Amino acid sequence: MHHVLDNPAFNALISQNSNFANGTHEVKYFPRLVSPFVAFNANTEKNFNTLHQITLHDKPVILISPTEIELPPQWKLLRSMHGFQMLYTGATIPEPQIKAGIVPLRDEHIPQMLSLTQLTQPGPFDERTIDFGHYQGVFEGDQLVAMAGQRLHAFNYAEVSAVCTHPDHLGKGYARQLLVQQINRIIAASETPFLHVRHDNHRAIKVYESLGFATRREIFFYVMKKAE
């Protein structure tokens, strides 16, 4: 029996993120300025063909798969990423230890959010990714130095995403504080936090484990675009 999180983007687009959904019953995708994720109910050649036909742009898109796959010829693989999907298993809500002022991030902060994510590369972040909601940040002076928010929301599972800290401000505990805020918010809504992390990001994995996350499974991300 398949778990909801084996296909997190598709299940998000048919549940809590359905307001963003474009496509058909079998093939779905987010508005490009919100997220590059595309999703199938199954990784079939028919669904790859349908996606090729219904997407109106030639920009890269990202497919999440629980298994390694080979793309059909009408799609060009730009890169693939091997990651872990981690699920929150903590028995209790971690106590927040707020030492920095954490503030909600809004539209006026988008330029700084884009700059920070481009510098730190926590994952895809576009002009309207903020529309997923619940983004918070830490500022030093007028500079955004750390942030975290929400991305995929599949039924009662909410993904913590875009966790990043400016390299000049590492080691101050900002990411941990932001993570605790996100975990508490999700649990208060009677939902379960989850997240994705690159398999070789050992520092982040240790932080997540210390907060109560455990690896649920391997997962694969395919960055692809229409072949010429």
Backbone bond lengths (Angstrom), bond angles and torsions (degrees), N, CA, C in turn:
res aa  C-N    CA-C-N  psi(-1)  N-CA   C-N-CA  omega(-1)  CA-C   N-CA-C  phi
1 M - - - 1.464 - - 1.528 109.35 -
2 H 1.325 116.21 131.07 1.454 120.73 -177.09 1.533 110.70 -79.34
3 H 1.325 114.99 142.58 1.458 121.82 176.41 1.528 108.56 -88.77
4 V 1.327 116.52 149.67 1.470 121.77 177.48 1.523 111.19 -50.93
5 L 1.327 117.27 -40.17 1.461 120.99 -174.44 1.526 113.36 -81.89
6 D 1.344 118.07 -2.63 1.462 119.03 172.08 1.530 110.79 -67.22
7 N 1.329 116.64 -24.24 1.464 122.50 179.15 1.527 107.53 -136.12
8 P 1.342 116.91 67.98 1.467 119.76 -168.13 1.523 114.70 -65.76
9 A 1.334 118.27 -37.91 1.466 119.47 -177.66 1.526 111.14 -69.03
10 F 1.332 117.31 -45.07 1.458 119.90 179.89 1.524 110.36 -62.59
11 N 1.322 116.88 -45.22 1.457 119.55 -178.55 1.522 112.37 -69.27
12 A 1.328 117.43 -28.61 1.458 119.47 172.62 1.529 110.72 -66.43
13 L 1.327 115.91 -40.89 1.465 120.59 -176.36 1.527 113.27 -73.90
14 I 1.326 117.55 -14.76 1.463 119.25 175.17 1.527 111.50 -104.49
15 S 1.337 116.59 4.89 1.466 119.02 -179.97 1.525 109.96 -132.20
16 Q 1.339 117.49 -108.42 1.455 120.82 -170.49 1.535 114.27 -71.00
17 N 1.334 118.06 -21.36 1.469 120.94 176.36 1.527 112.29 -103.53
18 S 1.336 117.25 20.15 1.469 120.09 -176.84 1.527 112.49 -64.37
19 N 1.333 117.49 -20.55 1.466 120.16 177.03 1.521 112.04 -65.14
20 F 1.336 117.11 -19.08 1.463 121.01 178.26 1.528 112.84 -95.94
21 A 1.328 117.83 -7.54 1.466 121.18 -165.81 1.516 113.34 -71.59
22 N 1.329 114.87 130.36 1.458 123.82 168.11 1.525 107.59 -119.50
23 G 1.342 116.76 158.87 1.455 119.49 173.73 1.518 113.47 116.62
24 T 1.326 115.45 -148.60 1.461 123.11 -175.81 1.526 109.30 -117.53
25 H 1.323 116.43 -174.75 1.464 119.83 177.35 1.528 111.47 -64.21
26 E 1.347 116.29 -31.51 1.466 120.36 -174.75 1.520 113.51 -99.42
27 V 1.333 117.61 -23.14 1.466 123.22 -173.24 1.528 108.41 -129.63
28 K 1.314 116.63 122.73 1.458 119.64 -177.04 1.528 110.73 -134.63
29 Y 1.326 114.60 155.84 1.467 118.94 176.93 1.522 109.60 -155.17
30 F 1.330 114.87 156.00 1.454 122.37 177.97 1.529 110.21 -84.17
31 P 1.332 117.90 157.38 1.465 119.70 167.60 1.527 109.32 -55.17
32 R 1.311 117.47 136.72 1.465 121.44 -170.39 1.523 113.05 -59.65
33 L 1.333 118.73 -33.04 1.460 120.06 -179.27 1.526 112.42 -78.70
34 V 1.344 117.02 -12.61 1.462 120.91 175.56 1.525 109.85 -88.82
35 S 1.331 116.71 -49.91 1.458 120.52 -177.08 1.523 110.26 -162.38
36 P 1.333 117.80 145.16 1.462 120.85 176.69 1.524 113.45 -83.32
37 F 1.336 118.82 1.87 1.461 120.25 -175.22 1.521 112.21 -70.59
38 V 1.340 114.33 135.38 1.459 123.25 170.72 1.522 106.77 -120.07
39 A 1.337 116.40 160.56 1.459 118.19 -173.52 1.517 110.94 -153.60
40 F 1.334 114.61 145.18 1.460 122.22 176.78 1.523 109.58 -119.93
41 N 1.335 115.76 154.02 1.458 117.84 169.54 1.525 110.52 -73.09
42 A 1.356 116.55 -20.87 1.466 123.09 174.29 1.519 107.58 -158.84
43 N 1.333 116.59 147.48 1.467 120.84 -177.56 1.530 110.49 -83.00
44 T 1.332 115.81 71.97 1.458 121.07 -178.86 1.519 110.79 -104.69
45 E 1.328 116.08 158.02 1.461 120.26 177.77 1.522 110.89 -60.92
46 K 1.318 116.81 -36.37 1.469 120.89 178.19 1.520 110.77 -60.14
47 N 1.326 117.09 -43.23 1.459 120.03 -178.79 1.522 111.88 -69.53
48 F 1.332 117.63 -37.37 1.469 119.60 173.82 1.526 110.44 -60.92
49 N 1.328 117.03 -41.07 1.462 120.96 178.67 1.525 111.26 -63.93
50 T 1.326 115.64 -43.36 1.464 119.57 179.76 1.521 110.86 -61.91
51 L 1.333 116.66 -44.42 1.459 120.19 178.66 1.523 110.88 -59.24
52 H 1.322 116.21 -41.51 1.469 120.94 179.27 1.518 110.66 -59.74
53 Q 1.315 116.72 -37.27 1.466 121.55 -176.83 1.521 113.10 -78.05
54 I 1.332 117.67 -36.33 1.467 118.79 -170.47 1.522 114.12 -94.51
55 T 1.329 118.36 -17.26 1.470 118.72 175.97 1.518 108.88 -78.63
56 L 1.317 116.21 131.00 1.463 121.15 -171.68 1.522 113.10 -98.58
57 H 1.328 117.77 8.19 1.457 120.98 -179.78 1.527 109.11 -128.02
58 D 1.320 115.76 167.55 1.467 121.10 179.25 1.524 112.04 -111.15
59 K 1.311 117.10 17.13 1.462 120.46 -179.77 1.531 110.20 -77.40
60 P 1.321 117.16 158.51 1.468 119.74 177.66 1.522 112.10 -61.09
61 V 1.320 115.29 145.21 1.459 122.32 173.88 1.523 107.74 -126.60
62 I 1.323 116.31 165.32 1.467 120.82 -176.84 1.521 109.61 -126.37
63 L 1.313 115.19 127.00 1.459 122.61 176.17 1.523 108.44 -108.80
64 I 1.339 116.64 131.70 1.463 122.02 176.00 1.516 108.16 -98.97
65 S 1.337 116.37 132.03 1.462 119.92 -179.96 1.533 109.94 -135.24
66 P 1.335 117.40 140.94 1.459 119.35 176.65 1.524 112.85 -76.67
67 T 1.327 116.49 -11.32 1.465 121.37 179.22 1.526 109.14 -133.20
68 E 1.320 116.25 160.67 1.460 120.26 175.41 1.523 109.48 -70.85
69 I 1.325 116.23 139.54 1.462 120.98 -178.31 1.524 109.83 -134.19
70 E 1.313 115.24 164.33 1.459 121.95 173.71 1.517 107.91 -113.57
71 L 1.329 116.48 128.85 1.454 120.06 -176.71 1.523 111.30 -75.74
72 P 1.326 117.79 144.69 1.463 120.46 174.57 1.529 110.14 -70.61
73 P 1.320 118.35 163.39 1.475 121.35 -170.18 1.520 115.76 -63.59
74 Q 1.326 118.29 -21.38 1.466 118.41 -179.48 1.529 112.63 -77.28
75 W 1.334 115.52 -3.37 1.456 120.58 177.13 1.520 110.19 -120.68
76 K 1.331 115.49 135.06 1.463 121.71 178.74 1.527 109.41 -101.87
77 L 1.324 115.99 127.59 1.460 120.70 177.89 1.522 109.32 -80.49
78 L 1.332 117.13 121.94 1.457 121.87 176.61 1.521 110.94 -89.28
79 R 1.322 115.65 -42.86 1.468 120.68 172.48 1.523 108.31 -168.40
80 S 1.306 114.85 158.13 1.458 120.28 175.04 1.520 108.34 -124.68
81 M 1.318 115.58 150.14 1.455 120.62 -177.70 1.522 109.19 -130.77
82 H 1.309 114.13 132.25 1.459 121.82 178.53 1.514 107.55 -98.03
83 G 1.322 116.74 124.98 1.452 119.40 -178.26 1.505 112.66 -137.05
84 F 1.322 114.15 -178.82 1.451 121.93 174.48 1.525 108.18 -118.43
85 Q 1.313 115.07 141.74 1.457 121.04 170.61 1.525 106.86 -100.19
86 M 1.319 115.76 123.08 1.464 120.95 -176.05 1.519 109.51 -114.34
87 L 1.328 115.21 137.98 1.456 122.88 -176.36 1.524 109.13 -117.22
88 Y 1.317 116.27 138.40 1.459 120.03 179.80 1.517 109.93 -73.00
89 T 1.312 116.70 125.67 1.459 121.86 -177.89 1.522 112.11 -124.73
90 G 1.327 116.63 11.25 1.458 120.37 -177.09 1.521 111.79 -60.99
91 A 1.312 116.04 138.31 1.463 121.03 -179.35 1.521 111.32 -76.37
92 T 1.317 116.89 -27.04 1.463 121.28 179.56 1.523 109.36 -131.38
93 I 1.316 115.47 159.25 1.461 120.80 177.12 1.523 108.33 -74.69
94 P 1.321 118.50 126.46 1.470 119.18 179.36 1.520 111.18 -64.08
95 E 1.312 114.94 141.04 1.460 119.67 -179.90 1.518 110.06 -73.53
96 P 1.340 117.94 125.49 1.466 119.24 176.99 1.522 111.02 -69.37
97 Q 1.297 115.18 136.57 1.463 120.91 176.56 1.530 107.21 -121.76
98 I 1.308 114.75 77.69 1.457 120.52 -171.02 1.527 110.18 -78.64
99 K 1.297 114.76 112.37 1.456 120.85 176.38 1.524 110.59 -110.90
100 A 1.306 115.90 -19.67 1.464 120.68 178.44 1.521 108.51 -113.09
101 G 1.324 115.71 153.05 1.451 119.65 177.46 1.515 110.77 -76.65
102 I 1.330 116.41 111.76 1.461 121.29 179.23 1.521 108.31 -96.11
103 V 1.330 116.37 127.69 1.463 120.33 -175.33 1.522 110.08 -126.22
104 P 1.334 117.13 149.40 1.465 120.22 174.12 1.530 109.78 -64.90
105 L 1.327 115.55 142.33 1.464 120.72 177.83 1.524 109.38 -100.07
106 R 1.320 115.28 135.39 1.462 121.23 -176.30 1.528 110.00 -127.84
107 D 1.316 115.40 -176.45 1.462 120.56 -173.81 1.529 112.77 -54.90
108 E 1.331 116.65 -35.73 1.465 118.39 -178.33 1.527 112.38 -67.19
109 H 1.335 116.50 -14.89 1.462 120.67 179.65 1.532 112.83 -93.70
110 I 1.329 117.79 -4.55 1.469 120.69 -174.31 1.532 112.73 -55.82
111 P 1.342 120.62 -45.53 1.476 118.39 178.91 1.530 112.95 -55.95
112 Q 1.337 117.92 -41.89 1.465 120.11 178.54 1.529 111.51 -70.31
113 M 1.324 117.48 -35.00 1.464 120.76 177.43 1.518 110.56 -64.55
114 L 1.322 116.71 -42.82 1.464 120.83 177.57 1.521 110.78 -63.85
115 S 1.319 116.55 -42.23 1.466 120.54 179.72 1.522 111.19 -62.92
116 L 1.341 116.92 -43.58 1.462 120.80 -177.97 1.529 111.19 -67.82
117 T 1.321 117.46 -41.96 1.464 119.74 -179.71 1.524 111.93 -71.27
118 Q 1.322 117.10 -32.37 1.466 119.15 175.66 1.523 110.99 -67.07
119 L 1.320 116.26 -33.60 1.463 120.72 179.21 1.516 111.83 -73.80
120 T 1.328 117.50 -41.32 1.460 121.41 -170.71 1.523 114.02 -99.74
121 Q 1.335 117.70 -19.08 1.472 122.37 176.38 1.529 113.94 55.63
122 P 1.352 118.27 56.64 1.464 119.12 177.61 1.524 113.08 -79.30
123 G 1.322 116.21 -6.97 1.462 121.86 -175.37 1.519 108.25 141.57
124 P 1.319 117.60 175.36 1.470 119.52 -175.90 1.519 112.17 -62.12
125 F 1.320 115.31 132.94 1.461 121.14 177.42 1.523 107.24 -144.75
126 D 1.332 115.65 122.18 1.466 120.65 -175.09 1.524 110.98 -119.89
127 E 1.320 115.36 -175.83 1.462 121.04 -171.88 1.523 113.61 -61.28
128 R 1.334 117.49 -29.90 1.459 120.06 -179.12 1.526 112.70 -118.19
129 T 1.332 118.36 18.24 1.459 120.26 175.42 1.520 110.59 -59.51
130 I 1.304 116.88 -27.14 1.465 121.84 178.44 1.526 111.47 -56.95
131 D 1.345 117.29 -22.46 1.462 120.98 -177.72 1.526 112.64 -67.36
132 F 1.332 118.14 -15.68 1.463 119.75 172.63 1.526 110.69 -62.51
133 G 1.311 116.14 -31.77 1.453 120.46 172.83 1.516 115.59 100.25
134 H 1.338 113.52 165.75 1.466 123.43 172.13 1.529 113.85 66.08
135 Y 1.331 118.09 26.44 1.462 119.27 177.03 1.524 109.97 -79.11
136 Q 1.336 114.36 135.40 1.457 122.24 178.65 1.520 109.18 -132.60
137 G 1.324 115.60 154.77 1.452 118.80 -178.53 1.515 112.85 -146.04
138 V 1.317 113.61 168.57 1.464 122.29 174.81 1.522 107.16 -120.06
139 F 1.315 116.33 132.47 1.459 121.97 178.61 1.529 109.74 -113.45
140 E 1.315 114.53 145.20 1.457 121.03 165.31 1.516 105.85 -117.91
141 G 1.317 115.44 111.32 1.455 119.46 -168.96 1.526 108.53 65.71
142 D 1.317 115.82 -128.06 1.464 120.33 178.76 1.522 112.34 -96.88
143 Q 1.328 117.31 3.20 1.466 120.97 -174.99 1.523 111.63 -96.90
144 L 1.338 115.77 128.25 1.461 121.14 172.21 1.523 108.06 -74.09
145 V 1.330 117.64 119.80 1.461 120.71 -174.84 1.531 113.12 -114.74
146 A 1.317 117.78 -12.65 1.464 120.29 177.70 1.520 108.45 -158.33
147 M 1.334 116.50 151.43 1.449 119.97 179.60 1.520 110.61 -158.11
148 A 1.319 115.24 163.76 1.461 122.88 173.20 1.514 107.19 -162.16
149 G 1.335 115.95 156.96 1.455 119.39 179.81 1.512 111.38 -161.92
150 Q 1.314 114.65 -155.93 1.453 122.05 -177.40 1.524 109.67 -119.84
151 R 1.339 115.41 149.09 1.469 118.84 176.30 1.531 107.78 -130.25
152 L 1.299 119.39 -103.87 1.453 121.86 -175.39 1.531 110.89 -67.59
153 H 1.331 114.81 137.68 1.463 120.91 -178.15 1.518 107.30 -131.89
154 A 1.320 115.07 86.69 1.464 121.73 -174.02 1.528 109.91 -97.22
155 F 1.326 115.67 106.69 1.456 121.71 -177.34 1.525 109.76 52.02
156 N 1.324 119.31 -117.79 1.469 119.60 -177.29 1.528 112.32 -99.69
157 Y 1.326 116.80 23.95 1.464 121.80 175.74 1.527 108.54 -115.91
158 A 1.321 117.35 128.08 1.466 122.24 -178.95 1.525 109.20 -119.42
159 E 1.332 115.54 128.65 1.463 121.26 -176.06 1.522 111.77 -89.50
160 V 1.309 116.08 126.06 1.461 122.08 170.29 1.521 107.49 -81.11
161 S 1.322 116.76 132.19 1.467 119.56 -171.89 1.520 111.41 -146.29
162 A 1.339 114.36 168.68 1.471 122.67 177.29 1.527 112.05 54.29
163 V 1.323 115.40 38.69 1.467 120.23 176.27 1.528 107.22 -78.56
164 C 1.306 116.84 113.58 1.476 118.56 -176.75 1.516 110.88 -155.07
165 T 1.334 114.24 153.74 1.463 122.66 179.35 1.525 108.44 -135.43
166 H 1.304 115.97 137.39 1.465 120.82 175.78 1.526 108.79 -58.55
167 P 1.345 118.18 135.12 1.467 120.04 -177.04 1.528 114.84 -56.79
168 D 1.316 117.89 -24.80 1.468 120.10 178.10 1.525 112.69 -77.55
169 H 1.347 116.98 -4.76 1.463 119.52 -174.90 1.529 111.76 -129.09
170 L 1.313 116.39 23.45 1.459 120.45 176.21 1.527 110.48 -70.31
171 G 1.335 116.21 156.86 1.455 120.82 175.62 1.511 114.96 82.17
172 K 1.323 117.78 5.73 1.460 120.66 -179.47 1.528 112.33 -99.49
173 G 1.315 117.04 -0.30 1.460 120.57 177.70 1.512 115.06 82.38
174 Y 1.334 117.21 10.47 1.456 119.23 -176.79 1.529 112.16 -64.53
175 A 1.335 117.24 -44.49 1.466 120.17 -178.34 1.522 110.96 -61.55
176 R 1.330 116.24 -42.39 1.468 119.84 179.54 1.533 110.58 -61.81
177 Q 1.319 116.66 -44.86 1.467 119.96 -179.98 1.525 111.30 -61.56
178 L 1.319 116.30 -42.20 1.464 120.17 179.08 1.531 111.02 -66.52
179 L 1.321 116.52 -39.65 1.463 120.45 177.69 1.523 111.27 -62.07
180 V 1.334 116.94 -43.77 1.460 120.31 178.98 1.525 110.52 -60.14
181 Q 1.313 116.17 -41.93 1.465 119.75 177.56 1.529 111.40 -59.72
182 Q 1.334 116.75 -44.39 1.459 120.67 -179.34 1.529 111.12 -66.52
183 I 1.326 116.58 -44.04 1.472 120.57 179.20 1.522 110.37 -59.09
184 N 1.325 116.60 -48.17 1.466 120.34 -178.59 1.517 111.85 -62.48
185 R 1.336 116.64 -40.07 1.465 120.04 179.62 1.516 111.00 -62.59
186 I 1.338 116.70 -44.63 1.462 121.23 -177.73 1.524 110.91 -67.06
187 I 1.327 117.13 -44.77 1.461 120.76 179.85 1.528 110.69 -64.05
188 A 1.338 116.95 -38.19 1.468 120.62 178.40 1.524 111.55 -61.78
189 A 1.331 116.73 -25.38 1.466 121.81 177.64 1.527 111.77 -89.46
190 S 1.350 116.52 10.62 1.477 123.32 -179.88 1.523 111.73 61.76
191 E 1.319 115.42 36.80 1.465 121.49 178.07 1.533 109.67 -121.82
192 T 1.324 115.91 173.64 1.460 121.45 -176.87 1.524 110.32 -114.89
193 P 1.333 118.13 125.91 1.466 120.30 177.46 1.533 111.34 -74.39
194 F 1.314 115.30 145.91 1.459 121.25 169.28 1.518 107.70 -145.39
195 L 1.322 116.20 169.07 1.458 120.30 179.28 1.521 109.51 -158.79
196 H 1.319 114.79 168.10 1.458 121.72 175.89 1.522 109.20 -121.51
197 V 1.316 115.50 145.14 1.460 120.86 -178.51 1.523 108.79 -146.86
198 R 1.322 116.44 144.86 1.464 119.90 175.79 1.528 109.96 -61.92
199 H 1.317 115.83 144.96 1.464 119.71 -175.11 1.524 112.65 -64.10
200 D 1.342 116.74 -23.71 1.461 120.17 -177.19 1.531 113.44 -102.11
201 N 1.334 117.26 8.68 1.468 120.38 178.77 1.533 108.49 -89.31
202 H 1.328 114.91 72.28 1.461 121.01 -170.89 1.532 112.22 -64.22
203 R 1.316 116.82 -35.62 1.474 119.70 -179.61 1.529 110.11 -62.89
204 A 1.333 116.84 -47.11 1.464 120.05 -179.34 1.519 110.85 -65.32
205 I 1.328 116.78 -41.43 1.468 120.11 -179.27 1.532 110.38 -58.51
206 K 1.333 117.08 -42.11 1.469 120.21 179.34 1.526 111.44 -63.55
207 V 1.328 116.50 -39.91 1.469 119.71 177.61 1.521 110.23 -63.12
208 Y 1.329 116.43 -45.79 1.466 120.02 -179.05 1.529 110.96 -63.16
209 E 1.315 116.21 -42.15 1.471 119.16 179.13 1.528 111.26 -63.36
210 S 1.326 116.94 -38.08 1.461 120.19 -179.10 1.525 111.99 -66.09
211 L 1.337 116.50 -21.20 1.456 121.05 179.83 1.523 112.96 -94.81
212 G 1.326 117.19 -2.98 1.455 119.34 176.74 1.512 115.89 110.63
213 F 1.330 117.34 8.82 1.463 120.39 175.46 1.531 109.61 -87.17
214 A 1.315 115.92 146.68 1.466 121.73 174.90 1.517 108.46 -133.42
215 T 1.331 115.66 146.27 1.466 119.57 179.87 1.516 110.01 -66.21
216 R 1.316 115.31 124.90 1.459 120.68 178.34 1.517 111.41 -90.45
217 R 1.366 115.91 -42.72 1.452 119.04 -179.62 1.528 109.64 -167.57
218 E 1.315 115.93 166.16 1.456 121.50 168.43 1.526 108.45 -74.27
219 I 1.317 115.64 152.37 1.457 119.89 177.49 1.521 108.64 -149.32
220 F 1.332 116.48 153.20 1.458 121.05 -172.43 1.525 110.36 -126.88
221 F 1.324 114.63 138.08 1.459 121.73 -179.93 1.529 108.32 -116.73
222 Y 1.331 116.41 127.88 1.458 121.42 -178.71 1.529 108.93 -115.83
223 V 1.328 115.74 112.88 1.453 121.20 175.53 1.527 106.59 -90.27
224 M 1.323 116.64 119.79 1.461 119.98 -171.76 1.529 109.81 -143.66
225 K 1.308 115.07 160.87 1.452 120.18 174.57 1.525 108.50 -144.68
226 K 1.310 115.41 165.10 1.451 119.47 -179.70 1.525 109.77 -61.34
227 A 1.322 116.51 135.04 1.470 120.69 178.91 1.519 109.38 -69.12
228 E 1.326 115.21 150.77 1.481 120.25 179.63 1.519 110.44 -63.43
